[in-house]
Amino acid sequence: MTNDEISHPLFAALYDRMGAMERLLKPHREYLAADLEGRVLELGAGTGNTFPYVAPAADDLEYHAIEPDPHMRTRAQTQANETGLAVDLRGARAESLPYPDDAFDVVLSGMVFCTVADPAAATDEVARVLKPGGEFRFLEHVHADGWRATGQAVLNPLWERVAAGCQLDRQTVERFVAHDAFRVDEVERLELGVFPATPFVRGRLYRRRGGGFSRE
Ligand SMILES: C[S@@+](CC[C@H](N)C(=O)[O-])C[C@H]1O[C@@H](n2cnc3c(N)ncnc32)[C@H](O)[C@@H]1O
């Protein structure tokens, strides 16, 4: 296993058996995949569950995806083949994207920032690889409030072990919104999911124009 890889074979094998959750996610996967054009990068593509929603627009796209877990990646490649979506699928982490600056029109993230080891570095990387004016579109589950927040804190040590490192209490949207490189277009809180992995938030940010963005 290289430094860019993680390995959760059981999680990968069970991931596509959550059929009820996947049905609830349908309108949100449609949101992620709506009206895509140009060069698009999907972070942490998992088993490729977003690919069937993207495939109808394939003629207008150059679609790239990263996924650091080889067990997930194999399934994603099968999904890409079955849906007829040409995907440049690479083994990489969101914290260290193997692309030049200003490379993409759109970056997509679906339930990935709960799991990345260094969400600050991953957010910087999204800003770096997006073109000025490019769009960052996301769907993420995040920290709750009140007694649910307390419950998430108590359950998190167990949850991260059974859910391949997933953290229940990430301040993901606060991090995105506070980032200098982004202008907020839309952020919507969703009463989606079941405690402790709820609520969800989806939205769109745009990379500010003017000046490059680098982590230096
Ligand atoms: C909950 S799954 C979501 C998969 C997919 N995006 C979906 O919508 O079904 C989280 C995914 O993030 C991946 N992941 C974990 N750490 C990552 C990292 N540092 N960079 C990118 N992806 C990562 C996992 O391997 C897993 O496939």
The ligand as an SDF file (V2000), in Angstrom:
LIG
                    3D

 27 29  0  0  0  0  0  0  0  0999 V2000
  -18.7510    7.5830    2.6870 C   0  0  0  0  0  0  0  0  0  0  0  0
  -17.7430    7.1830    1.3420 S   0  0  0  0  0  0  0  0  0  0  0  0
  -18.5080    8.1600    0.0270 C   0  0  0  0  0  0  0  0  0  0  0  0
  -18.2400    7.5790   -1.3320 C   0  0  0  0  0  0  0  0  0  0  0  0
  -18.8890    8.3300   -2.5000 C   0  0  0  0  0  0  0  0  0  0  0  0
  -18.4110    9.6920   -2.5830 N   0  0  0  0  0  0  0  0  0  0  0  0
  -20.3860    8.2990   -2.4290 C   0  0  0  0  0  0  0  0  0  0  0  0
  -20.9960    9.3720   -2.5820 O   0  0  0  0  0  0  0  0  0  0  0  0
  -20.9590    7.2290   -2.3030 O   0  0  0  0  0  0  0  0  0  0  0  0
  -16.2430    8.0970    1.6690 C   0  0  0  0  0  0  0  0  0  0  0  0
  -15.1940    7.8870    0.6150 C   0  0  0  0  0  0  0  0  0  0  0  0
  -14.1030    8.7880    0.8460 O   0  0  0  0  0  0  0  0  0  0  0  0
  -12.9210    8.0710    0.5740 C   0  0  0  0  0  0  0  0  0  0  0  0
  -11.7920    8.7330    1.2500 N   0  0  0  0  0  0  0  0  0  0  0  0
  -11.2880    8.4860    2.4790 C   0  0  0  0  0  0  0  0  0  0  0  0
  -10.2400    9.2710    2.7270 N   0  0  0  0  0  0  0  0  0  0  0  0
  -10.0780   10.0540    1.6380 C   0  0  0  0  0  0  0  0  0  0  0  0
   -9.1500   11.0540    1.2890 C   0  0  0  0  0  0  0  0  0  0  0  0
   -8.1820   11.4520    2.1170 N   0  0  0  0  0  0  0  0  0  0  0  0
   -9.2620   11.6300    0.0650 N   0  0  0  0  0  0  0  0  0  0  0  0
  -10.2450   11.2550   -0.7750 C   0  0  0  0  0  0  0  0  0  0  0  0
  -11.1520   10.3140   -0.4990 N   0  0  0  0  0  0  0  0  0  0  0  0
  -11.0720    9.7160    0.6930 C   0  0  0  0  0  0  0  0  0  0  0  0
  -13.1930    6.6840    1.0910 C   0  0  0  0  0  0  0  0  0  0  0  0
  -12.2870    5.7220    0.5800 O   0  0  0  0  0  0  0  0  0  0  0  0
  -14.6220    6.4820    0.6260 C   0  0  0  0  0  0  0  0  0  0  0  0
  -14.6840    5.9450   -0.6590 O   0  0  0  0  0  0  0  0  0  0  0  0
  1  2  1  0
  2  3  1  0
  2 10  1  0
  3  4  1  0
  4  5  1  0
  5  6  1  0
  5  7  1  0
  7  8  2  0
  7  9  1  0
 10 11  1  0
 11 12  1  0
 11 26  1  0
 12 13  1  0
 13 14  1  0
 13 24  1  0
 14 15  1  0
 14 23  1  0
 15 16  2  0
 16 17  1  0
 17 18  1  0
 17 23  2  0
 18 19  1  0
 18 20  2  0
 20 21  1  0
 21 22  2  0
 22 23  1  0
 24 25  1  0
 24 26  1  0
 26 27  1  0
M  CHG  2   2   1   9  -1
M  END
$$$$
